[in-house]
Amino acid sequence: MCTGGGADALAARARDGAALAEGQCQVLRGGCYGLCELGPNLVVREGPPGDRSDDDADRLTLTGAVGETVYCGLGPADVDRILRAHVSGQGPVAELTRAAREAAQPAGSEVAARLRGLRRRRRQPIDAKK
């Protein structure tokens, strides 16, 4: 769904923006984050490259770590805005975050139910998932 929603154009725009940021950021193509209904998605992790164990992974995962911001439902112009905000130190663009997109979903919608399920699974200990 993300590819159909323009994820390839988003990734290209992010690479172009990162090149203009002169080494201040790195772009990695992630896999599926389970947020299909809200995609395409972008994850920003602040901090020096190499601080995270999945820097070279093909399929990045959501960690919930401090400095991780998940953005959803983006277009190419949103990527420019997000890169500018993070590179300049202004931080997350609140209205484009996953939390804002989730809050905008009607409570009884299929999307809201799927997102609640993802949050519940995330809170379970690893052993409980078996």
N, CA, C and O atoms as CSV, one atom per row, in Angstrom:
chain,resi,resn,atom,element,x,y,z
A,1,MET,N,N,0.817,-1.200,0.000
A,1,MET,CA,C,0.000,0.000,0.000
A,1,MET,C,C,0.861,1.264,0.000
A,1,MET,O,O,0.507,2.259,-0.632
A,2,CYS,N,N,1.993,1.223,0.711
A,2,CYS,CA,C,2.856,2.406,0.751
A,2,CYS,C,C,3.431,2.707,-0.629
A,2,CYS,O,O,3.498,3.864,-1.044
A,3,THR,N,N,3.846,1.654,-1.337
A,3,THR,CA,C,4.404,1.857,-2.674
A,3,THR,C,C,3.357,2.484,-3.576
A,3,THR,O,O,3.647,3.426,-4.314
A,4,GLY,N,N,2.135,1.960,-3.518
A,4,GLY,CA,C,1.046,2.516,-4.309
A,4,GLY,C,C,0.703,3.934,-3.905
A,4,GLY,O,O,0.184,4.704,-4.714
A,5,GLY,N,N,0.986,4.286,-2.668
A,5,GLY,CA,C,0.700,5.627,-2.162
A,5,GLY,C,C,1.814,6.636,-2.402
A,5,GLY,O,O,1.692,7.798,-2.018
A,6,GLY,N,N,2.899,6.201,-3.035
A,6,GLY,CA,C,3.967,7.139,-3.380
A,6,GLY,C,C,5.236,7.023,-2.563
A,6,GLY,O,O,6.015,7.974,-2.506
A,7,ALA,N,N,5.471,5.870,-1.920
A,7,ALA,CA,C,6.668,5.705,-1.091
A,7,ALA,C,C,7.961,5.853,-1.889
A,7,ALA,O,O,8.955,6.351,-1.361
A,8,ASP,N,N,7.960,5.430,-3.147
A,8,ASP,CA,C,9.176,5.550,-3.952
A,8,ASP,C,C,9.553,7.019,-4.171
A,8,ASP,O,O,10.723,7.389,-4.084
A,9,ALA,N,N,8.551,7.843,-4.455
A,9,ALA,CA,C,8.803,9.277,-4.635
A,9,ALA,C,C,9.265,9.912,-3.319
A,9,ALA,O,O,10.119,10.799,-3.315
A,10,LEU,N,N,8.693,9.452,-2.211
A,10,LEU,CA,C,9.092,9.945,-0.896
A,10,LEU,C,C,10.558,9.610,-0.614
A,10,LEU,O,O,11.319,10.459,-0.150
A,11,ALA,N,N,10.942,8.371,-0.897
A,11,ALA,CA,C,12.327,7.935,-0.660
A,11,ALA,C,C,13.298,8.733,-1.522
A,11,ALA,O,O,14.361,9.131,-1.047
A,12,ALA,N,N,12.948,8.970,-2.771
A,12,ALA,CA,C,13.814,9.754,-3.662
A,12,ALA,C,C,13.959,11.182,-3.141
A,12,ALA,O,O,15.055,11.742,-3.148
A,13,ARG,N,N,12.862,11.762,-2.694
A,13,ARG,CA,C,12.898,13.128,-2.166
A,13,ARG,C,C,13.754,13.191,-0.900
A,13,ARG,O,O,14.505,14.146,-0.701
A,14,ALA,N,N,13.636,12.167,-0.040
A,14,ALA,CA,C,14.433,12.120,1.193
A,14,ALA,C,C,15.919,12.009,0.858
A,14,ALA,O,O,16.745,12.665,1.492
A,15,ARG,N,N,16.268,11.186,-0.130
A,15,ARG,CA,C,17.681,11.058,-0.528
A,15,ARG,C,C,18.223,12.390,-1.054
A,15,ARG,O,O,19.339,12.791,-0.725
A,16,ASP,N,N,17.420,13.063,-1.872
A,16,ASP,CA,C,17.839,14.369,-2.402
A,16,ASP,C,C,18.027,15.373,-1.274
A,16,ASP,O,O,19.006,16.119,-1.260
A,17,GLY,N,N,17.092,15.393,-0.330
A,17,GLY,CA,C,17.184,16.308,0.804
A,17,GLY,C,C,18.374,16.008,1.685
A,17,GLY,O,O,19.038,16.924,2.170
A,18,ALA,N,N,18.653,14.726,1.899
A,18,ALA,CA,C,19.799,14.330,2.725
A,18,ALA,C,C,21.099,14.762,2.063
A,18,ALA,O,O,22.037,15.177,2.744
A,19,ALA,N,N,21.159,14.667,0.749
A,19,ALA,CA,C,22.365,15.090,0.030
A,19,ALA,C,C,22.599,16.589,0.221
A,19,ALA,O,O,23.738,17.033,0.364
A,20,LEU,N,N,21.519,17.358,0.223
A,20,LEU,CA,C,21.633,18.806,0.428
A,20,LEU,C,C,21.989,19.152,1.873
A,20,LEU,O,O,22.510,20.234,2.141
A,21,ALA,N,N,21.712,18.245,2.797
A,21,ALA,CA,C,21.983,18.486,4.219
A,21,ALA,C,C,23.445,18.247,4.573
A,21,ALA,O,O,23.825,18.328,5.741
A,22,GLU,N,N,24.253,17.956,3.583
A,22,GLU,CA,C,25.710,17.851,3.733
A,22,GLU,C,C,26.134,16.969,4.897
A,22,GLU,O,O,26.858,17.414,5.787
A,23,GLY,N,N,25.685,15.722,4.892
A,23,GLY,CA,C,26.140,14.759,5.880
A,23,GLY,C,C,25.471,14.839,7.237
A,23,GLY,O,O,25.852,14.105,8.148
A,24,GLN,N,N,24.494,15.701,7.399
A,24,GLN,CA,C,23.816,15.828,8.694
A,24,GLN,C,C,22.773,14.742,8.922
A,24,GLN,O,O,22.278,14.580,10.038
A,25,CYS,N,N,22.434,13.993,7.863
A,25,CYS,CA,C,21.465,12.918,8.022
A,25,CYS,C,C,21.747,11.805,7.022
A,25,CYS,O,O,22.503,11.970,6.064
A,26,GLN,N,N,21.121,10.681,7.278
A,26,GLN,CA,C,21.310,9.484,6.482
A,26,GLN,C,C,19.925,8.941,6.137
A,26,GLN,O,O,19.024,8.966,6.976
A,27,VAL,N,N,19.751,8.456,4.925
A,27,VAL,CA,C,18.467,7.908,4.515
A,27,VAL,C,C,18.630,6.415,4.271
A,27,VAL,O,O,19.491,5.985,3.504
A,28,LEU,N,N,17.788,5.636,4.938
A,28,LEU,CA,C,17.747,4.193,4.747
A,28,LEU,C,C,16.329,3.823,4.351
A,28,LEU,O,O,15.364,4.369,4.885
A,29,ARG,N,N,16.206,2.901,3.421
A,29,ARG,CA,C,14.875,2.452,2.994
A,29,ARG,C,C,14.406,1.360,3.937
A,29,ARG,O,O,15.062,0.327,4.069
A,30,GLY,N,N,13.286,1.579,4.587
A,30,GLY,CA,C,12.753,0.627,5.549
A,30,GLY,C,C,11.796,-0.350,4.906
A,30,GLY,O,O,11.470,-0.247,3.724
A,31,GLY,N,N,11.366,-1.276,5.687
A,31,GLY,CA,C,10.380,-2.254,5.249
A,31,GLY,C,C,8.999,-1.838,5.695
A,31,GLY,O,O,8.670,-0.653,5.738
A,32,CYS,N,N,8.201,-2.827,6.024
A,32,CYS,CA,C,6.829,-2.575,6.447
A,32,CYS,C,C,6.789,-2.305,7.949
A,32,CYS,O,O,7.344,-3.071,8.738
A,33,TYR,N,N,6.137,-1.224,8.336
A,33,TYR,CA,C,5.984,-0.870,9.745
A,33,TYR,C,C,4.608,-1.275,10.276
A,33,TYR,O,O,4.301,-1.046,11.446
A,34,GLY,N,N,3.786,-1.872,9.426
A,34,GLY,CA,C,2.446,-2.268,9.851
A,34,GLY,C,C,1.469,-1.112,9.911
A,34,GLY,O,O,0.413,-1.219,10.535
A,35,LEU,N,N,1.806,-0.025,9.278
A,35,LEU,CA,C,0.955,1.171,9.294
A,35,LEU,C,C,0.409,1.446,7.899
A,35,LEU,O,O,0.327,2.597,7.471
A,36,CYS,N,N,0.040,0.387,7.199
A,36,CYS,CA,C,-0.341,0.477,5.788
A,36,CYS,C,C,-1.426,1.523,5.521
A,36,CYS,O,O,-1.334,2.295,4.567
A,37,GLU,N,N,-2.450,1.539,6.370
A,37,GLU,CA,C,-3.573,2.440,6.150
A,37,GLU,C,C,-3.187,3.909,6.315
A,37,GLU,O,O,-3.914,4.798,5.871
A,38,LEU,N,N,-2.054,4.161,6.945
A,38,LEU,CA,C,-1.614,5.532,7.178
A,38,LEU,C,C,-0.448,5.932,6.281
A,38,LEU,O,O,0.012,7.071,6.356
A,39,GLY,N,N,0.036,5.039,5.447
A,39,GLY,CA,C,1.249,5.269,4.661
A,39,GLY,C,C,1.052,6.225,3.513
A,39,GLY,O,O,-0.071,6.637,3.223
A,40,PRO,N,N,2.143,6.580,2.855
A,40,PRO,CA,C,3.510,6.169,3.143
A,40,PRO,C,C,4.038,6.803,4.427
A,40,PRO,O,O,3.613,7.880,4.847
A,41,ASN,N,N,4.980,6.090,5.025
A,41,ASN,CA,C,5.505,6.451,6.342
A,41,ASN,C,C,6.982,6.812,6.270
A,41,ASN,O,O,7.695,6.400,5.355
A,42,LEU,N,N,7.420,7.579,7.238
A,42,LEU,CA,C,8.815,7.982,7.346
A,42,LEU,C,C,9.183,7.960,8.830
A,42,LEU,O,O,8.414,8.423,9.673
A,43,VAL,N,N,10.345,7.427,9.140
A,43,VAL,CA,C,10.803,7.368,10.525
A,43,VAL,C,C,12.085,8.187,10.634
A,43,VAL,O,O,13.014,8.007,9.847
A,44,VAL,N,N,12.127,9.076,11.602
A,44,VAL,CA,C,13.326,9.879,11.870
A,44,VAL,C,C,13.884,9.418,13.205
A,44,VAL,O,O,13.168,9.344,14.203
A,45,ARG,N,N,15.160,9.114,13.204
A,45,ARG,CA,C,15.849,8.769,14.452
A,45,ARG,C,C,16.985,9.759,14.626
A,45,ARG,O,O,17.937,9.777,13.846
A,46,GLU,N,N,16.874,10.574,15.649
A,46,GLU,CA,C,17.899,11.580,15.896
A,46,GLU,C,C,19.058,10.977,16.654
A,46,GLU,O,O,18.877,10.090,17.488
A,47,GLY,N,N,20.237,11.457,16.362
A,47,GLY,CA,C,21.453,10.964,16.996
A,47,GLY,C,C,22.467,10.609,15.937
A,47,GLY,O,O,22.126,10.514,14.758
A,48,PRO,N,N,23.706,10.412,16.337
A,48,PRO,CA,C,24.744,10.100,15.356
A,48,PRO,C,C,24.531,8.736,14.713
A,48,PRO,O,O,24.127,7.794,15.395
A,49,PRO,N,N,24.796,8.610,13.405
A,49,PRO,CA,C,24.707,7.301,12.753
A,49,PRO,C,C,25.611,6.313,13.479
A,49,PRO,O,O,26.672,6.683,13.983
A,50,GLY,N,N,25.190,5.077,13.527
A,50,GLY,CA,C,25.972,4.051,14.196
A,50,GLY,C,C,25.530,3.805,15.614
A,50,GLY,O,O,25.941,2.818,16.224
A,51,ASP,N,N,24.684,4.694,16.169
A,51,ASP,CA,C,24.182,4.505,17.532
A,51,ASP,C,C,23.093,3.442,17.595
A,51,ASP,O,O,22.722,2.986,18.677
A,52,ARG,N,N,22.588,3.054,16.444
A,52,ARG,CA,C,21.482,2.100,16.407
A,52,ARG,C,C,21.945,0.810,15.750
A,52,ARG,O,O,22.753,0.827,14.821
A,53,SER,N,N,21.429,-0.292,16.236
A,53,SER,CA,C,21.874,-1.591,15.745
A,53,SER,C,C,21.390,-1.904,14.345
A,53,SER,O,O,21.940,-2.798,13.702
A,54,ASP,N,N,20.369,-1.194,13.840
A,54,ASP,CA,C,19.815,-1.545,12.533
A,54,ASP,C,C,20.170,-0.555,11.431
A,54,ASP,O,O,19.476,-0.508,10.415
A,55,ASP,N,N,21.226,0.238,11.596
A,55,ASP,CA,C,21.582,1.225,10.591
A,55,ASP,C,C,21.738,0.642,9.192
A,55,ASP,O,O,21.389,1.298,8.210
A,56,ASP,N,N,22.258,-0.578,9.085
A,56,ASP,CA,C,22.501,-1.159,7.775
A,56,ASP,C,C,21.449,-2.178,7.371
A,56,ASP,O,O,21.594,-2.838,6.342
A,57,ALA,N,N,20.399,-2.316,8.160
A,57,ALA,CA,C,19.370,-3.308,7.862
A,57,ALA,C,C,18.515,-2.871,6.683
A,57,ALA,O,O,18.295,-1.680,6.462
A,58,ASP,N,N,18.039,-3.855,5.932
A,58,ASP,CA,C,17.127,-3.561,4.825
A,58,ASP,C,C,15.729,-3.241,5.336
A,58,ASP,O,O,15.025,-2.408,4.764
A,59,ARG,N,N,15.336,-3.899,6.405
A,59,ARG,CA,C,13.986,-3.729,6.936
A,59,ARG,C,C,14.073,-3.181,8.352
A,59,ARG,O,O,14.162,-3.940,9.318
A,60,LEU,N,N,14.048,-1.894,8.464
A,60,LEU,CA,C,14.132,-1.243,9.770
A,60,LEU,C,C,12.851,-1.481,10.560
A,60,LEU,O,O,11.790,-1.700,9.976
A,61,THR,N,N,12.947,-1.438,11.860
A,61,THR,CA,C,11.782,-1.642,12.710
A,61,THR,C,C,11.560,-0.413,13.579
A,61,THR,O,O,12.467,0.390,13.794
A,62,LEU,N,N,10.341,-0.287,14.070
A,62,LEU,CA,C,10.042,0.788,15.006
A,62,LEU,C,C,10.530,0.352,16.374
A,62,LEU,O,O,10.219,-0.748,16.832
A,63,THR,N,N,11.289,1.206,17.019
A,63,THR,CA,C,11.885,0.851,18.307
A,63,THR,C,C,11.215,1.535,19.475
A,63,THR,O,O,11.269,1.034,20.598
A,64,GLY,N,N,10.577,2.682,19.230
A,64,GLY,CA,C,9.988,3.448,20.321
A,64,GLY,C,C,11.032,4.161,21.162
A,64,GLY,O,O,10.724,4.671,22.239
A,65,ALA,N,N,12.271,4.199,20.675
A,65,ALA,CA,C,13.369,4.811,21.422
A,65,ALA,C,C,13.222,6.332,21.452
A,65,ALA,O,O,12.553,6.924,20.605
A,66,VAL,N,N,13.856,6.943,22.435
A,66,VAL,CA,C,13.899,8.401,22.521
A,66,VAL,C,C,14.560,8.908,21.234
A,66,VAL,O,O,15.577,8.372,20.796
A,67,GLY,N,N,13.981,9.927,20.650
A,67,GLY,CA,C,14.535,10.486,19.421
A,67,GLY,C,C,13.956,9.873,18.162
A,67,GLY,O,O,14.321,10.278,17.058
A,68,GLU,N,N,13.048,8.890,18.303
A,68,GLU,CA,C,12.399,8.287,17.134
A,68,GLU,C,C,11.047,8.953,16.934
A,68,GLU,O,O,10.221,8.992,17.846
A,69,THR,N,N,10.827,9.477,15.729
A,69,THR,CA,C,9.546,10.082,15.382
A,69,THR,C,C,9.016,9.374,14.152
A,69,THR,O,O,9.728,9.222,13.160
A,70,VAL,N,N,7.768,8.941,14.215
A,70,VAL,CA,C,7.121,8.242,13.111
A,70,VAL,C,C,6.149,9.209,12.452
A,70,VAL,O,O,5.277,9.782,13.106
A,71,TYR,N,N,6.316,9.376,11.148
A,71,TYR,CA,C,5.436,10.237,10.355
A,71,TYR,C,C,4.625,9.365,9.411
A,71,TYR,O,O,5.125,8.360,8.906
A,72,CYS,N,N,3.375,9.745,9.170
A,72,CYS,CA,C,2.484,8.937,8.340
A,72,CYS,C,C,1.712,9.799,7.347
A,72,CYS,O,O,1.525,10.998,7.551
A,73,GLY,N,N,1.265,9.152,6.258
A,73,GLY,CA,C,0.407,9.805,5.274
A,73,GLY,C,C,1.065,10.975,4.587
A,73,GLY,O,O,0.460,12.035,4.429
A,74,LEU,N,N,2.301,10.786,4.178
A,74,LEU,CA,C,3.099,11.896,3.670
A,74,LEU,C,C,3.107,12.009,2.154
A,74,LEU,O,O,2.880,11.038,1.432
A,75,GLY,N,N,3.376,13.227,1.698
A,75,GLY,CA,C,3.666,13.506,0.305
A,75,GLY,C,C,5.085,14.040,0.219
A,75,GLY,O,O,5.685,14.367,1.243
A,76,PRO,N,N,5.633,14.135,-0.994
A,76,PRO,CA,C,7.021,14.595,-1.151
A,76,PRO,C,C,7.319,15.948,-0.494
A,76,PRO,O,O,8.401,16.121,0.067
A,77,ALA,N,N,6.403,16.899,-0.546
A,77,ALA,CA,C,6.654,18.213,0.071
A,77,ALA,C,C,6.766,18.088,1.586
A,77,ALA,O,O,7.489,18.859,2.219
A,78,ASP,N,N,6.053,17.120,2.177
A,78,ASP,CA,C,6.150,16.904,3.624
A,78,ASP,C,C,7.554,16.483,4.019
A,78,ASP,O,O,8.040,16.859,5.086
A,79,VAL,N,N,8.208,15.704,3.166
A,79,VAL,CA,C,9.563,15.242,3.454
A,79,VAL,C,C,10.501,16.436,3.581
A,79,VAL,O,O,11.321,16.480,4.498
A,80,ASP,N,N,10.393,17.397,2.683
A,80,ASP,CA,C,11.234,18.601,2.751
A,80,ASP,C,C,11.024,19.315,4.082
A,80,ASP,O,O,11.985,19.722,4.735
A,81,ARG,N,N,9.788,19.461,4.469
A,81,ARG,CA,C,9.447,20.154,5.719
A,81,ARG,C,C,10.014,19.413,6.931
A,81,ARG,O,O,10.562,20.038,7.839
A,82,ILE,N,N,9.886,18.094,6.949
A,82,ILE,CA,C,10.388,17.270,8.052
A,82,ILE,C,C,11.908,17.344,8.132
A,82,ILE,O,O,12.467,17.520,9.215
A,83,LEU,N,N,12.575,17.210,6.994
A,83,LEU,CA,C,14.039,17.291,6.992
A,83,LEU,C,C,14.520,18.646,7.501
A,83,LEU,O,O,15.436,18.718,8.320
A,84,ARG,N,N,13.897,19.722,7.011
A,84,ARG,CA,C,14.294,21.061,7.473
A,84,ARG,C,C,14.125,21.189,8.982
A,84,ARG,O,O,15.002,21.719,9.664
A,85,ALA,N,N,12.995,20.704,9.504
A,85,ALA,CA,C,12.717,20.832,10.941
A,85,ALA,C,C,13.732,20.054,11.772
A,85,ALA,O,O,14.226,20.565,12.777
A,86,HIS,N,N,14.046,18.838,11.372
A,86,HIS,CA,C,14.961,18.019,12.166
A,86,HIS,C,C,16.410,18.470,12.014
A,86,HIS,O,O,17.146,18.511,13.000
A,87,VAL,N,N,16.827,18.806,10.810
A,87,VAL,CA,C,18.215,19.237,10.599
A,87,VAL,C,C,18.485,20.562,11.304
A,87,VAL,O,O,19.590,20.788,11.797
A,88,SER,N,N,17.482,21.440,11.356
A,88,SER,CA,C,17.665,22.742,12.011
A,88,SER,C,C,17.534,22.654,13.531
A,88,SER,O,O,17.788,23.632,14.233
A,89,GLY,N,N,17.136,21.481,14.041
A,89,GLY,CA,C,16.993,21.324,15.485
A,89,GLY,C,C,15.629,21.695,16.031
A,89,GLY,O,O,15.425,21.695,17.245
A,90,GLN,N,N,14.690,22.012,15.147
A,90,GLN,CA,C,13.340,22.362,15.595
A,90,GLN,C,C,12.555,21.134,16.060
A,90,GLN,O,O,11.574,21.265,16.793
A,91,GLY,N,N,12.975,19.964,15.645
A,91,GLY,CA,C,12.322,18.730,16.092
A,91,GLY,C,C,11.125,18.344,15.270
A,91,GLY,O,O,10.955,18.829,14.152
A,92,PRO,N,N,10.286,17.472,15.808
A,92,PRO,CA,C,9.168,16.912,15.048
A,92,PRO,C,C,8.165,17.945,14.553
A,92,PRO,O,O,7.941,18.978,15.184
A,93,VAL,N,N,7.569,17.637,13.406
A,93,VAL,CA,C,6.472,18.410,12.844
A,93,VAL,C,C,5.197,17.721,13.345
A,93,VAL,O,O,4.730,16.753,12.745
A,94,ALA,N,N,4.651,18.223,14.434
A,94,ALA,CA,C,3.598,17.546,15.202
A,94,ALA,C,C,2.413,17.083,14.363
A,94,ALA,O,O,1.947,15.956,14.532
A,95,GLU,N,N,1.922,17.917,13.473
A,95,GLU,CA,C,0.694,17.568,12.748
A,95,GLU,C,C,0.890,16.467,11.708
A,95,GLU,O,O,-0.090,15.956,11.165
A,96,LEU,N,N,2.137,16.094,11.422
A,96,LEU,CA,C,2.407,15.022,10.451
A,96,LEU,C,C,2.788,13.701,11.128
A,96,LEU,O,O,3.040,12.706,10.448
A,97,THR,N,N,2.832,13.691,12.450
A,97,THR,CA,C,3.266,12.491,13.166
A,97,THR,C,C,2.181,11.421,13.184
A,97,THR,O,O,1.003,11.680,12.937
A,98,ARG,N,N,2.634,10.213,13.488
A,98,ARG,CA,C,1.707,9.086,13.614
A,98,ARG,C,C,0.633,9.393,14.651
A,98,ARG,O,O,-0.545,9.116,14.424
A,99,ALA,N,N,1.027,9.960,15.779
A,99,ALA,CA,C,0.062,10.262,16.838
A,99,ALA,C,C,-1.044,11.185,16.328
A,99,ALA,O,O,-2.218,10.970,16.632
A,100,ALA,N,N,-0.682,12.204,15.561
A,100,ALA,CA,C,-1.675,13.129,15.023
A,100,ALA,C,C,-2.575,12.438,14.005
A,100,ALA,O,O,-3.786,12.658,13.991
A,101,ARG,N,N,-1.983,11.603,13.154
A,101,ARG,CA,C,-2.780,10.890,12.141
A,101,ARG,C,C,-3.725,9.890,12.813
A,101,ARG,O,O,-4.871,9.739,12.390
A,102,GLU,N,N,-3.248,9.213,13.853
A,102,GLU,CA,C,-4.103,8.266,14.572
A,102,GLU,C,C,-5.250,9.001,15.257
A,102,GLU,O,O,-6.390,8.539,15.226
A,103,ALA,N,N,-4.956,10.131,15.867
A,103,ALA,CA,C,-5.985,10.899,16.572
A,103,ALA,C,C,-7.080,11.371,15.622
A,103,ALA,O,O,-8.221,11.570,16.037
A,104,ALA,N,N,-6.735,11.551,14.352
A,104,ALA,CA,C,-7.700,12.024,13.364
A,104,ALA,C,C,-8.625,10.909,12.869
A,104,ALA,O,O,-9.608,11.190,12.183
A,105,GLN,N,N,-8.327,9.656,13.202
A,105,GLN,CA,C,-9.150,8.524,12.768
A,105,GLN,C,C,-10.417,8.440,13.612
A,105,GLN,O,O,-10.353,8.585,14.833
A,106,PRO,N,N,-11.571,8.207,12.977
A,106,PRO,CA,C,-12.795,8.007,13.760
A,106,PRO,C,C,-12.629,6.789,14.673
A,106,PRO,O,O,-12.073,5.775,14.250
A,107,ALA,N,N,-13.097,6.877,15.900
A,107,ALA,CA,C,-12.880,5.835,16.920
A,107,ALA,C,C,-13.324,4.446,16.471
A,107,ALA,O,O,-12.660,3.467,16.811
A,108,GLY,N,N,-14.393,4.323,15.740
A,108,GLY,CA,C,-14.907,3.016,15.340
A,108,GLY,C,C,-14.413,2.522,13.992
A,108,GLY,O,O,-14.880,1.489,13.512
A,109,SER,N,N,-13.477,3.236,13.366
A,109,SER,CA,C,-13.032,2.859,12.025
A,109,SER,C,C,-12.131,1.626,12.057
A,109,SER,O,O,-11.537,1.309,13.087
A,110,GLU,N,N,-12.036,0.937,10.926
A,110,GLU,CA,C,-11.150,-0.220,10.807
A,110,GLU,C,C,-9.700,0.180,11.039
A,110,GLU,O,O,-8.934,-0.570,11.646
A,111,VAL,N,N,-9.325,1.349,10.561
A,111,VAL,CA,C,-7.949,1.819,10.738
A,111,VAL,C,C,-7.647,2.004,12.219
A,111,VAL,O,O,-6.588,1.586,12.687
A,112,ALA,N,N,-8.557,2.621,12.962
A,112,ALA,CA,C,-8.344,2.829,14.404
A,112,ALA,C,C,-8.210,1.489,15.120
A,112,ALA,O,O,-7.363,1.346,16.002
A,113,ALA,N,N,-9.027,0.513,14.757
A,113,ALA,CA,C,-8.964,-0.806,15.397
A,113,ALA,C,C,-7.623,-1.481,15.109
A,113,ALA,O,O,-7.023,-2.073,16.005
A,114,ARG,N,N,-7.157,-1.398,13.878
A,114,ARG,CA,C,-5.870,-2.005,13.517
A,114,ARG,C,C,-4.729,-1.334,14.291
A,114,ARG,O,O,-3.823,-2.017,14.769
A,115,LEU,N,N,-4.767,-0.032,14.415
A,115,LEU,CA,C,-3.725,0.686,15.130
A,115,LEU,C,C,-3.727,0.342,16.619
A,115,LEU,O,O,-2.663,0.216,17.226
A,116,ARG,N,N,-4.912,0.188,17.210
A,116,ARG,CA,C,-4.995,-0.236,18.617
A,116,ARG,C,C,-4.368,-1.613,18.791
A,116,ARG,O,O,-3.655,-1.851,19.766
A,117,GLY,N,N,-4.628,-2.522,17.850
A,117,GLY,CA,C,-4.046,-3.858,17.897
A,117,GLY,C,C,-2.532,-3.828,17.804
A,117,GLY,O,O,-1.854,-4.573,18.512
A,118,LEU,N,N,-1.998,-2.986,16.951
A,118,LEU,CA,C,-0.541,-2.853,16.831
A,118,LEU,C,C,0.068,-2.356,18.134
A,118,LEU,O,O,1.113,-2.852,18.556
A,119,ARG,N,N,-0.572,-1.382,18.778
A,119,ARG,CA,C,-0.058,-0.872,20.056
A,119,ARG,C,C,-0.087,-1.946,21.136
A,119,ARG,O,O,0.860,-2.069,21.913
A,120,ARG,N,N,-1.170,-2.728,21.192
A,120,ARG,CA,C,-1.269,-3.803,22.197
A,120,ARG,C,C,-0.155,-4.828,21.995
A,120,ARG,O,O,0.493,-5.227,22.963
A,121,ARG,N,N,0.077,-5.257,20.767
A,121,ARG,CA,C,1.140,-6.237,20.495
A,121,ARG,C,C,2.495,-5.692,20.865
A,121,ARG,O,O,3.347,-6.436,21.351
A,122,ARG,N,N,2.713,-4.427,20.651
A,122,ARG,CA,C,4.005,-3.808,20.940
A,122,ARG,C,C,4.310,-3.822,22.440
A,122,ARG,O,O,5.469,-3.920,22.843
A,123,ARG,N,N,3.259,-3.723,23.264
A,123,ARG,CA,C,3.456,-3.678,24.714
A,123,ARG,C,C,3.653,-5.052,25.331
A,123,ARG,O,O,4.063,-5.148,26.487
A,124,GLN,N,N,3.369,-6.129,24.583
A,124,GLN,CA,C,3.522,-7.471,25.136
A,124,GLN,C,C,4.989,-7.853,25.222
A,124,GLN,O,O,5.774,-7.509,24.338
A,125,PRO,N,N,5.372,-8.572,26.295
A,125,PRO,CA,C,6.740,-9.095,26.355
A,125,PRO,C,C,6.961,-10.074,25.202
A,125,PRO,O,O,6.017,-10.705,24.726
A,126,ILE,N,N,8.205,-10.196,24.762
A,126,ILE,CA,C,8.529,-11.060,23.621
A,126,ILE,C,C,8.041,-12.486,23.857
A,126,ILE,O,O,7.506,-13.104,22.937
A,127,ASP,N,N,8.209,-13.021,25.054
A,127,ASP,CA,C,7.799,-14.395,25.357
A,127,ASP,C,C,6.290,-14.570,25.219
A,127,ASP,O,O,5.828,-15.663,24.891
A,128,ALA,N,N,5.516,-13.518,25.462
A,128,ALA,CA,C,4.053,-13.623,25.390
A,128,ALA,C,C,3.567,-13.739,23.956
A,128,ALA,O,O,2.437,-14.173,23.732
A,129,LYS,N,N,4.380,-13.367,22.981
A,129,LYS,CA,C,3.964,-13.396,21.584
A,129,LYS,C,C,4.027,-14.799,20.988
A,129,LYS,O,O,3.451,-15.035,19.926
A,130,LYS,N,N,4.705,-15.726,21.636
A,130,LYS,CA,C,4.877,-17.076,21.079
A,130,LYS,C,C,3.605,-17.881,21.165
A,130,LYS,O,O,3.576,-19.037,20.743
